[in-house]
């Protein structure tokens, strides 16, 4: 089966700028639970840390998978959508993502 997973990343830098990037990814799996696990692994693998112009440190941290929907005939891992938003560093959006992801995980176990 083909699933579409919404992965959320937090982006931070040494200049105290915080952003979030939402990505829709295609996941090939036998069921929703397997799709969720594969999406989480993909998110963790794509975390990274790098330097911009040798002065700014940038980190991409995987927050969690917010949603999974069944689809048809797409390629595994293909990025379909990305949206970056700037938020205050109070973690409110990140907390919302984690709560939503926990609810999703509970649904897939049932």
C-alpha positions, 0 to 999 in steps of 0.5 A: 500500500502507498501512504502519505506521511506528514513529517515535521522538522524544527530548524534552529540556528545560532542567530536564535531564529526558529522555523518549522518545516512540514513535509509530505512524504510517500511511504510504501508499507503493508499497513498504517502502523508500518507506514508510521514506523517507516516515516519516523525512521525516515525523519530521524535519518534526515536530521542534520547539522551544518554551517552557513557561511562558516559563522551560523550553525543550523540544525534540522531536528525531526519532531515527529509524524503528524499524519498518515493517509493511504494513497495510490501509485507514488514513489517511496520517499518522494517529497510532495510538499514542504512548508516552513514557518517561523515561530517563537522559540517557546516550543508551542508548535513542537508540543502540538506536533508531539501530542498529535503524533502520540494520538496517531501512534495510539490509533495505529496500534488499535 
